[in-house]
Amino acid sequence: MGKISPYNLGSVSVELEQFRDDVTNSINLGKVTIPVVTAVPNWNAQPMEMVAFWPASGGTTVYFYKNSAWVSSWSVTV
């Protein structure tokens, strides 16, 4: 793997630094964190917010918040 050249962030705007931080957090080394909940989600959320519903009875269902409602995406039974 190649070495990354040093750079100076002192000459860029705060907005650009915040954008860089947002991109870094979004990419997160290719990992996406998903909150795990034990009850079907029923709160208002941001569009395309995602949670994994893991009931005590087993299995997992992923929900996305779309068009002001939680939508079940897929389920896995273990």
PDB file with SEQRES, HELIX, SHEET and CRYST1 records, atoms N, CA, C and O in Angstrom:
SEQRES   1 A   78  MET GLY LYS ILE SER PRO TYR ASN LEU GLY SER VAL SER          
SEQRES   2 A   78  VAL GLU LEU GLU GLN PHE ARG ASP ASP VAL THR ASN SER          
SEQRES   3 A   78  ILE ASN LEU GLY LYS VAL THR ILE PRO VAL VAL THR ALA          
SEQRES   4 A   78  VAL PRO ASN TRP ASN ALA GLN PRO MET GLU MET VAL ALA          
SEQRES   5 A   78  PHE TRP PRO ALA SER GLY GLY THR THR VAL TYR PHE TYR          
SEQRES   6 A   78  LYS ASN SER ALA TRP VAL SER SER TRP SER VAL THR VAL          
HELIX    1 AA1 LEU A    9  SER A   11  5                                   3    
HELIX    2 AA2 VAL A   14  ILE A   27  1                                  14    
HELIX    3 AA3 ASN A   28  GLY A   30  5                                   3    
SHEET    1 AA1 4 VAL A  36  VAL A  37  0                                        
SHEET    2 AA1 4 MET A  50  PHE A  53  1                                        
SHEET    3 AA1 4 THR A  60  LYS A  66 -1                                        
SHEET    4 AA1 4 ALA A  69  VAL A  76 -1                                        
CRYST1    1.000    1.000    1.000  90.00  90.00  90.00 P 1           1          
ATOM      1  N   MET A   1       0.844  -1.165   0.000  1.00  0.00           N  
ATOM      2  CA  MET A   1       0.000   0.000   0.000  1.00  0.00           C  
ATOM      3  C   MET A   1       0.890   1.229   0.000  1.00  0.00           C  
ATOM      4  O   MET A   1       1.880   1.270   0.730  1.00  0.00           O  
ATOM      5  N   GLY A   2       0.559   2.228  -0.802  1.00  0.00           N  
ATOM      6  CA  GLY A   2       1.367   3.426  -0.919  1.00  0.00           C  
ATOM      7  C   GLY A   2       1.187   4.370   0.251  1.00  0.00           C  
ATOM      8  O   GLY A   2       0.199   4.307   0.983  1.00  0.00           O  
ATOM      9  N   LYS A   3       2.153   5.237   0.407  1.00  0.00           N  
ATOM     10  CA  LYS A   3       2.106   6.232   1.461  1.00  0.00           C  
ATOM     11  C   LYS A   3       1.269   7.417   1.007  1.00  0.00           C  
ATOM     12  O   LYS A   3       1.368   7.848  -0.142  1.00  0.00           O  
ATOM     13  N   ILE A   4       0.451   7.940   1.899  1.00  0.00           N  
ATOM     14  CA  ILE A   4      -0.348   9.115   1.596  1.00  0.00           C  
ATOM     15  C   ILE A   4       0.496  10.345   1.898  1.00  0.00           C  
ATOM     16  O   ILE A   4       1.061  10.464   2.985  1.00  0.00           O  
ATOM     17  N   SER A   5       0.579  11.237   0.959  1.00  0.00           N  
ATOM     18  CA  SER A   5       1.365  12.455   1.142  1.00  0.00           C  
ATOM     19  C   SER A   5       0.717  13.335   2.201  1.00  0.00           C  
ATOM     20  O   SER A   5      -0.510  13.384   2.290  1.00  0.00           O  
ATOM     21  N   PRO A   6       1.515  14.028   3.002  1.00  0.00           N  
ATOM     22  CA  PRO A   6       0.953  14.934   4.000  1.00  0.00           C  
ATOM     23  C   PRO A   6       0.269  16.115   3.311  1.00  0.00           C  
ATOM     24  O   PRO A   6       0.674  16.525   2.223  1.00  0.00           O  
ATOM     25  N   TYR A   7      -0.755  16.652   3.939  1.00  0.00           N  
ATOM     26  CA  TYR A   7      -1.444  17.806   3.386  1.00  0.00           C  
ATOM     27  C   TYR A   7      -1.761  18.785   4.501  1.00  0.00           C  
ATOM     28  O   TYR A   7      -1.798  18.417   5.675  1.00  0.00           O  
ATOM     29  N   ASN A   8      -1.987  20.020   4.130  1.00  0.00           N  
ATOM     30  CA  ASN A   8      -2.237  21.093   5.081  1.00  0.00           C  
ATOM     31  C   ASN A   8      -3.699  21.506   4.994  1.00  0.00           C  
ATOM     32  O   ASN A   8      -4.141  22.022   3.968  1.00  0.00           O  
ATOM     33  N   LEU A   9      -4.453  21.282   6.071  1.00  0.00           N  
ATOM     34  CA  LEU A   9      -5.860  21.673   6.079  1.00  0.00           C  
ATOM     35  C   LEU A   9      -6.050  23.117   6.535  1.00  0.00           C  
ATOM     36  O   LEU A   9      -7.177  23.611   6.567  1.00  0.00           O  
ATOM     37  N   GLY A  10      -4.962  23.798   6.889  1.00  0.00           N  
ATOM     38  CA  GLY A  10      -5.075  25.171   7.357  1.00  0.00           C  
ATOM     39  C   GLY A  10      -5.576  26.125   6.287  1.00  0.00           C  
ATOM     40  O   GLY A  10      -6.110  27.186   6.611  1.00  0.00           O  
ATOM     41  N   SER A  11      -5.416  25.770   5.026  1.00  0.00           N  
ATOM     42  CA  SER A  11      -5.802  26.676   3.952  1.00  0.00           C  
ATOM     43  C   SER A  11      -7.190  26.377   3.387  1.00  0.00           C  
ATOM     44  O   SER A  11      -7.609  27.033   2.434  1.00  0.00           O  
ATOM     45  N   VAL A  12      -7.911  25.413   3.944  1.00  0.00           N  
ATOM     46  CA  VAL A  12      -9.254  25.104   3.446  1.00  0.00           C  
ATOM     47  C   VAL A  12     -10.295  25.625   4.424  1.00  0.00           C  
ATOM     48  O   VAL A  12      -9.996  25.876   5.592  1.00  0.00           O  
ATOM     49  N   SER A  13     -11.513  25.783   3.939  1.00  0.00           N  
ATOM     50  CA  SER A  13     -12.575  26.334   4.774  1.00  0.00           C  
ATOM     51  C   SER A  13     -13.063  25.301   5.783  1.00  0.00           C  
ATOM     52  O   SER A  13     -12.854  24.100   5.612  1.00  0.00           O  
ATOM     53  N   VAL A  14     -13.706  25.780   6.820  1.00  0.00           N  
ATOM     54  CA  VAL A  14     -14.281  24.895   7.834  1.00  0.00           C  
ATOM     55  C   VAL A  14     -15.341  24.012   7.200  1.00  0.00           C  
ATOM     56  O   VAL A  14     -15.477  22.841   7.555  1.00  0.00           O  
ATOM     57  N   GLU A  15     -16.096  24.578   6.257  1.00  0.00           N  
ATOM     58  CA  GLU A  15     -17.131  23.799   5.572  1.00  0.00           C  
ATOM     59  C   GLU A  15     -16.529  22.614   4.813  1.00  0.00           C  
ATOM     60  O   GLU A  15     -17.096  21.521   4.814  1.00  0.00           O  
ATOM     61  N   LEU A  16     -15.397  22.828   4.175  1.00  0.00           N  
ATOM     62  CA  LEU A  16     -14.730  21.737   3.455  1.00  0.00           C  
ATOM     63  C   LEU A  16     -14.227  20.674   4.421  1.00  0.00           C  
ATOM     64  O   LEU A  16     -14.320  19.481   4.133  1.00  0.00           O  
ATOM     65  N   GLU A  17     -13.692  21.099   5.571  1.00  0.00           N  
ATOM     66  CA  GLU A  17     -13.263  20.129   6.582  1.00  0.00           C  
ATOM     67  C   GLU A  17     -14.450  19.315   7.087  1.00  0.00           C  
ATOM     68  O   GLU A  17     -14.332  18.105   7.278  1.00  0.00           O  
ATOM     69  N   GLN A  18     -15.598  19.970   7.307  1.00  0.00           N  
ATOM     70  CA  GLN A  18     -16.788  19.251   7.765  1.00  0.00           C  
ATOM     71  C   GLN A  18     -17.268  18.262   6.711  1.00  0.00           C  
ATOM     72  O   GLN A  18     -17.700  17.159   7.045  1.00  0.00           O  
ATOM     73  N   PHE A  19     -17.196  18.653   5.431  1.00  0.00           N  
ATOM     74  CA  PHE A  19     -17.566  17.745   4.357  1.00  0.00           C  
ATOM     75  C   PHE A  19     -16.649  16.524   4.354  1.00  0.00           C  
ATOM     76  O   PHE A  19     -17.111  15.390   4.226  1.00  0.00           O  
ATOM     77  N   ARG A  20     -15.345  16.768   4.497  1.00  0.00           N  
ATOM     78  CA  ARG A  20     -14.387  15.657   4.552  1.00  0.00           C  
ATOM     79  C   ARG A  20     -14.719  14.713   5.700  1.00  0.00           C  
ATOM     80  O   ARG A  20     -14.687  13.492   5.539  1.00  0.00           O  
ATOM     81  N   ASP A  21     -15.041  15.289   6.871  1.00  0.00           N  
ATOM     82  CA  ASP A  21     -15.387  14.462   8.025  1.00  0.00           C  
ATOM     83  C   ASP A  21     -16.670  13.671   7.777  1.00  0.00           C  
ATOM     84  O   ASP A  21     -16.762  12.508   8.171  1.00  0.00           O  
ATOM     85  N   ASP A  22     -17.659  14.287   7.130  1.00  0.00           N  
ATOM     86  CA  ASP A  22     -18.904  13.587   6.820  1.00  0.00           C  
ATOM     87  C   ASP A  22     -18.660  12.422   5.868  1.00  0.00           C  
ATOM     88  O   ASP A  22     -19.218  11.341   6.054  1.00  0.00           O  
ATOM     89  N   VAL A  23     -17.830  12.635   4.849  1.00  0.00           N  
ATOM     90  CA  VAL A  23     -17.514  11.561   3.901  1.00  0.00           C  
ATOM     91  C   VAL A  23     -16.773  10.443   4.613  1.00  0.00           C  
ATOM     92  O   VAL A  23     -17.068   9.266   4.404  1.00  0.00           O  
ATOM     93  N   THR A  24     -15.809  10.808   5.455  1.00  0.00           N  
ATOM     94  CA  THR A  24     -15.046   9.801   6.202  1.00  0.00           C  
ATOM     95  C   THR A  24     -15.972   8.986   7.094  1.00  0.00           C  
ATOM     96  O   THR A  24     -15.862   7.761   7.148  1.00  0.00           O  
ATOM     97  N   ASN A  25     -16.881   9.654   7.792  1.00  0.00           N  
ATOM     98  CA  ASN A  25     -17.813   8.942   8.665  1.00  0.00           C  
ATOM     99  C   ASN A  25     -18.766   8.065   7.866  1.00  0.00           C  
ATOM    100  O   ASN A  25     -19.119   6.974   8.314  1.00  0.00           O  
ATOM    101  N   SER A  26     -19.188   8.521   6.693  1.00  0.00           N  
ATOM    102  CA  SER A  26     -20.099   7.731   5.868  1.00  0.00           C  
ATOM    103  C   SER A  26     -19.434   6.465   5.352  1.00  0.00           C  
ATOM    104  O   SER A  26     -20.027   5.387   5.361  1.00  0.00           O  
ATOM    105  N   ILE A  27     -18.207   6.611   4.906  1.00  0.00           N  
ATOM    106  CA  ILE A  27     -17.487   5.454   4.366  1.00  0.00           C  
ATOM    107  C   ILE A  27     -17.094   4.503   5.484  1.00  0.00           C  
ATOM    108  O   ILE A  27     -17.275   3.292   5.360  1.00  0.00           O  
ATOM    109  N   ASN A  28     -16.561   5.034   6.566  1.00  0.00           N  
ATOM    110  CA  ASN A  28     -16.238   4.244   7.757  1.00  0.00           C  
ATOM    111  C   ASN A  28     -15.521   2.943   7.416  1.00  0.00           C  
ATOM    112  O   ASN A  28     -15.848   1.876   7.936  1.00  0.00           O  
ATOM    113  N   LEU A  29     -14.550   3.057   6.540  1.00  0.00           N  
ATOM    114  CA  LEU A  29     -13.757   1.887   6.131  1.00  0.00           C  
ATOM    115  C   LEU A  29     -14.619   0.769   5.544  1.00  0.00           C  
ATOM    116  O   LEU A  29     -14.308  -0.411   5.707  1.00  0.00           O  
ATOM    117  N   GLY A  30     -15.691   1.140   4.869  1.00  0.00           N  
ATOM    118  CA  GLY A  30     -16.557   0.166   4.217  1.00  0.00           C  
ATOM    119  C   GLY A  30     -17.554  -0.493   5.128  1.00  0.00           C  
ATOM    120  O   GLY A  30     -18.264  -1.408   4.708  1.00  0.00           O  
ATOM    121  N   LYS A  31     -17.627  -0.049   6.376  1.00  0.00           N  
ATOM    122  CA  LYS A  31     -18.561  -0.644   7.327  1.00  0.00           C  
ATOM    123  C   LYS A  31     -19.706   0.316   7.578  1.00  0.00           C  
ATOM    124  O   LYS A  31     -19.510   1.531   7.605  1.00  0.00           O  
ATOM    125  N   VAL A  32     -20.883  -0.217   7.760  1.00  0.00           N  
ATOM    126  CA  VAL A  32     -22.054   0.589   8.072  1.00  0.00           C  
ATOM    127  C   VAL A  32     -22.608   0.086   9.396  1.00  0.00           C  
ATOM    128  O   VAL A  32     -22.852  -1.111   9.554  1.00  0.00           O  
ATOM    129  N   THR A  33     -22.805   0.980  10.335  1.00  0.00           N  
ATOM    130  CA  THR A  33     -23.387   0.562  11.606  1.00  0.00           C  
ATOM    131  C   THR A  33     -24.903   0.637  11.519  1.00  0.00           C  
ATOM    132  O   THR A  33     -25.460   1.587  10.969  1.00  0.00           O  
ATOM    133  N   ILE A  34     -25.550  -0.360  12.059  1.00  0.00           N  
ATOM    134  CA  ILE A  34     -27.010  -0.414  12.064  1.00  0.00           C  
ATOM    135  C   ILE A  34     -27.463  -0.623  13.505  1.00  0.00           C  
ATOM    136  O   ILE A  34     -27.093  -1.620  14.125  1.00  0.00           O  
ATOM    137  N   PRO A  35     -28.254   0.297  14.048  1.00  0.00           N  
ATOM    138  CA  PRO A  35     -28.767   0.091  15.398  1.00  0.00           C  
ATOM    139  C   PRO A  35     -29.641  -1.160  15.458  1.00  0.00           C  
ATOM    140  O   PRO A  35     -30.394  -1.450  14.529  1.00  0.00           O  
ATOM    141  N   VAL A  36     -29.531  -1.888  16.550  1.00  0.00           N  
ATOM    142  CA  VAL A  36     -30.354  -3.083  16.767  1.00  0.00           C  
ATOM    143  C   VAL A  36     -31.417  -2.725  17.806  1.00  0.00           C  
ATOM    144  O   VAL A  36     -31.099  -2.225  18.885  1.00  0.00           O  
ATOM    145  N   VAL A  37     -32.680  -2.985  17.469  1.00  0.00           N  
ATOM    146  CA  VAL A  37     -33.788  -2.690  18.374  1.00  0.00           C  
ATOM    147  C   VAL A  37     -34.536  -3.976  18.685  1.00  0.00           C  
ATOM    148  O   VAL A  37     -34.514  -4.925  17.902  1.00  0.00           O  
ATOM    149  N   THR A  38     -35.200  -3.997  19.838  1.00  0.00           N  
ATOM    150  CA  THR A  38     -35.932  -5.204  20.247  1.00  0.00           C  
ATOM    151  C   THR A  38     -37.440  -5.028  20.122  1.00  0.00           C  
ATOM    152  O   THR A  38     -38.204  -5.891  20.553  1.00  0.00           O  
ATOM    153  N   ALA A  39     -37.872  -3.915  19.535  1.00  0.00           N  
ATOM    154  CA  ALA A  39     -39.289  -3.681  19.247  1.00  0.00           C  
ATOM    155  C   ALA A  39     -39.380  -3.129  17.832  1.00  0.00           C  
ATOM    156  O   ALA A  39     -38.466  -2.446  17.371  1.00  0.00           O  
ATOM    157  N   VAL A  40     -40.471  -3.419  17.144  1.00  0.00           N  
ATOM    158  CA  VAL A  40     -40.656  -2.904  15.790  1.00  0.00           C  
ATOM    159  C   VAL A  40     -40.592  -1.378  15.856  1.00  0.00           C  
ATOM    160  O   VAL A  40     -41.283  -0.778  16.680  1.00  0.00           O  
ATOM    161  N   PRO A  41     -39.789  -0.741  15.018  1.00  0.00           N  
ATOM    162  CA  PRO A  41     -39.658   0.710  15.092  1.00  0.00           C  
ATOM    163  C   PRO A  41     -40.976   1.413  14.777  1.00  0.00           C  
ATOM    164  O   PRO A  41     -41.701   1.012  13.866  1.00  0.00           O  
ATOM    165  N   ASN A  42     -41.278   2.465  15.537  1.00  0.00           N  
ATOM    166  CA  ASN A  42     -42.529   3.196  15.302  1.00  0.00           C  
ATOM    167  C   ASN A  42     -42.355   4.702  15.468  1.00  0.00           C  
ATOM    168  O   ASN A  42     -43.344   5.430  15.558  1.00  0.00           O  
ATOM    169  N   TRP A  43     -41.112   5.180  15.510  1.00  0.00           N  
ATOM    170  CA  TRP A  43     -40.863   6.600  15.691  1.00  0.00           C  
ATOM    171  C   TRP A  43     -40.591   7.263  14.348  1.00  0.00           C  
ATOM    172  O   TRP A  43     -40.274   6.587  13.370  1.00  0.00           O  
ATOM    173  N   ASN A  44     -40.716   8.593  14.302  1.00  0.00           N  
ATOM    174  CA  ASN A  44     -40.361   9.345  13.101  1.00  0.00           C  
ATOM    175  C   ASN A  44     -38.851   9.357  12.981  1.00  0.00           C  
ATOM    176  O   ASN A  44     -38.143   9.542  13.971  1.00  0.00           O  
ATOM    177  N   ALA A  45     -38.362   9.161  11.777  1.00  0.00           N  
ATOM    178  CA  ALA A  45     -36.917   9.067  11.567  1.00  0.00           C  
ATOM    179  C   ALA A  45     -36.525   9.879  10.339  1.00  0.00           C  
ATOM    180  O   ALA A  45     -37.377  10.474   9.678  1.00  0.00           O  
ATOM    181  N   GLN A  46     -35.242   9.897  10.042  1.00  0.00           N  
ATOM    182  CA  GLN A  46     -34.738  10.541   8.834  1.00  0.00           C  
ATOM    183  C   GLN A  46     -34.989   9.609   7.649  1.00  0.00           C  
ATOM    184  O   GLN A  46     -34.961   8.390   7.813  1.00  0.00           O  
ATOM    185  N   PRO A  47     -35.234  10.164   6.454  1.00  0.00           N  
ATOM    186  CA  PRO A  47     -35.437   9.310   5.284  1.00  0.00           C  
ATOM    187  C   PRO A  47     -34.278   8.335   5.111  1.00  0.00           C  
ATOM    188  O   PRO A  47     -33.112   8.716   5.221  1.00  0.00           O  
ATOM    189  N   MET A  48     -34.602   7.098   4.846  1.00  0.00           N  
ATOM    190  CA  MET A  48     -33.682   5.977   4.640  1.00  0.00           C  
ATOM    191  C   MET A  48     -32.870   5.605   5.886  1.00  0.00           C  
ATOM    192  O   MET A  48     -31.859   4.909   5.783  1.00  0.00           O  
ATOM    193  N   GLU A  49     -33.311   6.068   7.059  1.00  0.00           N  
ATOM    194  CA  GLU A  49     -32.698   5.572   8.293  1.00  0.00           C  
ATOM    195  C   GLU A  49     -32.978   4.080   8.368  1.00  0.00           C  
ATOM    196  O   GLU A  49     -34.014   3.624   7.883  1.00  0.00           O  
ATOM    197  N   MET A  50     -32.082   3.316   8.961  1.00  0.00           N  
ATOM    198  CA  MET A  50     -32.191   1.865   8.942  1.00  0.00           C  
ATOM    199  C   MET A  50     -31.953   1.309  10.341  1.00  0.00           C  
ATOM    200  O   MET A  50     -31.077   1.792  11.059  1.00  0.00           O  
ATOM    201  N   VAL A  51     -32.726   0.296  10.733  1.00  0.00           N  
ATOM    202  CA  VAL A  51     -32.518  -0.412  11.995  1.00  0.00           C  
ATOM    203  C   VAL A  51     -32.697  -1.904  11.753  1.00  0.00           C  
ATOM    204  O   VAL A  51     -33.365  -2.314  10.803  1.00  0.00           O  
ATOM    205  N   ALA A  52     -32.103  -2.701  12.607  1.00  0.00           N  
ATOM    206  CA  ALA A  52     -32.301  -4.148  12.580  1.00  0.00           C  
ATOM    207  C   ALA A  52     -33.172  -4.507  13.778  1.00  0.00           C  
ATOM    208  O   ALA A  52     -32.804  -4.238  14.921  1.00  0.00           O  
ATOM    209  N   PHE A  53     -34.309  -5.105  13.521  1.00  0.00           N  
ATOM    210  CA  PHE A  53     -35.224  -5.545  14.575  1.00  0.00           C  
ATOM    211  C   PHE A  53     -34.868  -6.980  14.929  1.00  0.00           C  
ATOM    212  O   PHE A  53     -34.918  -7.868  14.079  1.00  0.00           O  
ATOM    213  N   TRP A  54     -34.509  -7.201  16.186  1.00  0.00           N  
ATOM    214  CA  TRP A  54     -34.092  -8.513  16.653  1.00  0.00           C  
ATOM    215  C   TRP A  54     -34.969  -8.917  17.829  1.00  0.00           C  
ATOM    216  O   TRP A  54     -34.639  -8.602  18.973  1.00  0.00           O  
ATOM    217  N   PRO A  55     -36.084  -9.610  17.575  1.00  0.00           N  
ATOM    218  CA  PRO A  55     -36.989  -9.995  18.657  1.00  0.00           C  
ATOM    219  C   PRO A  55     -36.414 -11.130  19.496  1.00  0.00           C  
ATOM    220  O   PRO A  55     -35.528 -11.862  19.057  1.00  0.00           O  
ATOM    221  N   ALA A  56     -36.929 -11.258  20.694  1.00  0.00           N  
ATOM    222  CA  ALA A  56     -36.474 -12.320  21.592  1.00  0.00           C  
ATOM    223  C   ALA A  56     -36.763 -13.703  21.012  1.00  0.00           C  
ATOM    224  O   ALA A  56     -36.080 -14.669  21.349  1.00  0.00           O  
ATOM    225  N   SER A  57     -37.765 -13.805  20.146  1.00  0.00           N  
ATOM    226  CA  SER A  57     -38.121 -15.097  19.559  1.00  0.00           C  
ATOM    227  C   SER A  57     -37.145 -15.551  18.482  1.00  0.00           C  
ATOM    228  O   SER A  57     -37.244 -16.677  17.994  1.00  0.00           O  
ATOM    229  N   GLY A  58     -36.205 -14.691  18.106  1.00  0.00           N  
ATOM    230  CA  GLY A  58     -35.207 -15.064  17.109  1.00  0.00           C  
ATOM    231  C   GLY A  58     -35.474 -14.437  15.762  1.00  0.00           C  
ATOM    232  O   GLY A  58     -36.553 -13.898  15.517  1.00  0.00           O  
ATOM    233  N   GLY A  59     -34.494 -14.508  14.896  1.00  0.00           N  
ATOM    234  CA  GLY A  59     -34.599 -13.916  13.568  1.00  0.00           C  
ATOM    235  C   GLY A  59     -34.232 -12.442  13.591  1.00  0.00           C  
ATOM    236  O   GLY A  59     -34.096 -11.842  14.657  1.00  0.00           O  
ATOM    237  N   THR A  60     -34.077 -11.872  12.428  1.00  0.00           N  
ATOM    238  CA  THR A  60     -33.760 -10.454  12.297  1.00  0.00           C  
ATOM    239  C   THR A  60     -34.501  -9.903  11.091  1.00  0.00           C  
ATOM    240  O   THR A  60     -34.561 -10.547  10.043  1.00  0.00           O  
ATOM    241  N   THR A  61     -35.064  -8.711  11.241  1.00  0.00           N  
ATOM    242  CA  THR A  61     -35.707  -8.015  10.130  1.00  0.00           C  
ATOM    243  C   THR A  61     -35.099  -6.629  10.029  1.00  0.00           C  
ATOM    244  O   THR A  61     -34.968  -5.933  11.036  1.00  0.00           O  
ATOM    245  N   VAL A  62     -34.729  -6.222   8.828  1.00  0.00           N  
ATOM    246  CA  VAL A  62     -34.177  -4.887   8.613  1.00  0.00           C  
ATOM    247  C   VAL A  62     -35.308  -3.976   8.152  1.00  0.00           C  
ATOM    248  O   VAL A  62     -36.067  -4.316   7.245  1.00  0.00           O  
ATOM    249  N   TYR A  63     -35.405  -2.820   8.788  1.00  0.00           N  
ATOM    250  CA  TYR A  63     -36.413  -1.822   8.443  1.00  0.00           C  
ATOM    251  C   TYR A  63     -35.738  -0.556   7.937  1.00  0.00           C  
ATOM    252  O   TYR A  63     -34.707  -0.140   8.465  1.00  0.00           O  
ATOM    253  N   PHE A  64     -36.331   0.062   6.897  1.00  0.00           N  
ATOM    254  CA  PHE A  64     -35.921   1.368   6.379  1.00  0.00           C  
ATOM    255  C   PHE A  64     -37.064   2.334   6.591  1.00  0.00           C  
ATOM    256  O   PHE A  64     -38.231   1.953   6.500  1.00  0.00           O  
ATOM    257  N   TYR A  65     -36.733   3.593   6.875  1.00  0.00           N  
ATOM    258  CA  TYR A  65     -37.757   4.633   6.995  1.00  0.00           C  
ATOM    259  C   TYR A  65     -37.893   5.314   5.641  1.00  0.00           C  
ATOM    260  O   TYR A  65     -36.969   5.984   5.178  1.00  0.00           O  
ATOM    261  N   LYS A  66     -39.058   5.139   5.006  1.00  0.00           N  
ATOM    262  CA  LYS A  66     -39.273   5.660   3.660  1.00  0.00           C  
ATOM    263  C   LYS A  66     -40.698   6.182   3.552  1.00  0.00           C  
ATOM    264  O   LYS A  66     -41.643   5.524   3.988  1.00  0.00           O  
ATOM    265  N   ASN A  67     -40.850   7.367   2.967  1.00  0.00           N  
ATOM    266  CA  ASN A  67     -42.169   7.990   2.784  1.00  0.00           C  
ATOM    267  C   ASN A  67     -42.947   8.057   4.092  1.00  0.00           C  
ATOM    268  O   ASN A  67     -44.129   7.718   4.134  1.00  0.00           O  
ATOM    269  N   SER A  68     -42.285   8.494   5.152  1.00  0.00           N  
ATOM    270  CA  SER A  68     -42.883   8.696   6.478  1.00  0.00           C  
ATOM    271  C   SER A  68     -43.395   7.410   7.125  1.00  0.00           C  
ATOM    272  O   SER A  68     -44.313   7.452   7.944  1.00  0.00           O  
ATOM    273  N   ALA A  69     -42.810   6.274   6.764  1.00  0.00           N  
ATOM    274  CA  ALA A  69     -43.216   5.005   7.371  1.00  0.00           C  
ATOM    275  C   ALA A  69     -42.030   4.044   7.397  1.00  0.00           C  
ATOM    276  O   ALA A  69     -41.139   4.116   6.551  1.00  0.00           O  
ATOM    277  N   TRP A  70     -42.033   3.146   8.375  1.00  0.00           N  
ATOM    278  CA  TRP A  70     -41.015   2.098   8.442  1.00  0.00           C  
ATOM    279  C   TRP A  70     -41.420   0.964   7.513  1.00  0.00           C  
ATOM    280  O   TRP A  70     -42.550   0.479   7.570  1.00  0.00           O  
ATOM    281  N   VAL A  71     -40.494   0.543   6.658  1.00  0.00           N  
ATOM    282  CA  VAL A  71     -40.764  -0.505   5.681  1.00  0.00           C  
ATOM    283  C   VAL A  71     -39.832  -1.680   5.960  1.00  0.00           C  
ATOM    284  O   VAL A  71     -38.624  -1.501   6.112  1.00  0.00           O  
ATOM    285  N   SER A  72     -40.409  -2.899   6.027  1.00  0.00           N  
ATOM    286  CA  SER A  72     -39.616  -4.091   6.228  1.00  0.00           C  
ATOM    287  C   SER A  72     -38.889  -4.430   4.933  1.00  0.00           C  
ATOM    288  O   SER A  72     -39.494  -4.511   3.865  1.00  0.00           O  
ATOM    289  N   SER A  73     -37.585  -4.626   5.052  1.00  0.00           N  
ATOM    290  CA  SER A  73     -36.783  -4.880   3.869  1.00  0.00           C  
ATOM    291  C   SER A  73     -36.574  -6.357   3.628  1.00  0.00           C  
ATOM    292  O   SER A  73     -36.944  -6.876   2.574  1.00  0.00           O  
ATOM    293  N   TRP A  74     -35.986  -7.036   4.590  1.00  0.00           N  
ATOM    294  CA  TRP A  74     -35.748  -8.473   4.470  1.00  0.00           C  
ATOM    295  C   TRP A  74     -35.623  -9.061   5.847  1.00  0.00           C  
ATOM    296  O   TRP A  74     -35.330  -8.352   6.810  1.00  0.00           O  
ATOM    297  N   SER A  75     -35.843 -10.348   5.949  1.00  0.00           N  
ATOM    298  CA  SER A  75     -35.769 -11.056   7.231  1.00  0.00           C  
ATOM    299  C   SER A  75     -34.848 -12.250   7.121  1.00  0.00           C  
ATOM    300  O   SER A  75     -34.721 -12.867   6.063  1.00  0.00           O  
ATOM    301  N   VAL A  76     -34.207 -12.565   8.239  1.00  0.00           N  
ATOM    302  CA  VAL A  76     -33.342 -13.736   8.334  1.00  0.00           C  
ATOM    303  C   VAL A  76     -33.730 -14.479   9.596  1.00  0.00           C  
ATOM    304  O   VAL A  76     -33.843 -13.867  10.658  1.00  0.00           O  
ATOM    305  N   THR A  77     -33.934 -15.765   9.509  1.00  0.00           N  
ATOM    306  CA  THR A  77     -34.251 -16.571  10.680  1.00  0.00           C  
ATOM    307  C   THR A  77     -33.013 -17.384  11.052  1.00  0.00           C  
ATOM    308  O   THR A  77     -32.401 -18.042  10.210  1.00  0.00           O  
ATOM    309  N   VAL A  78     -32.661 -17.320  12.342  1.00  0.00           N  
ATOM    310  CA  VAL A  78     -31.516 -18.088  12.818  1.00  0.00           C  
ATOM    311  C   VAL A  78     -31.939 -19.094  13.845  1.00  0.00           C  
ATOM    312  O   VAL A  78     -31.105 -19.837  14.362  1.00  0.00           O  
TER     313      VAL A  78                                                      
END                                                                             
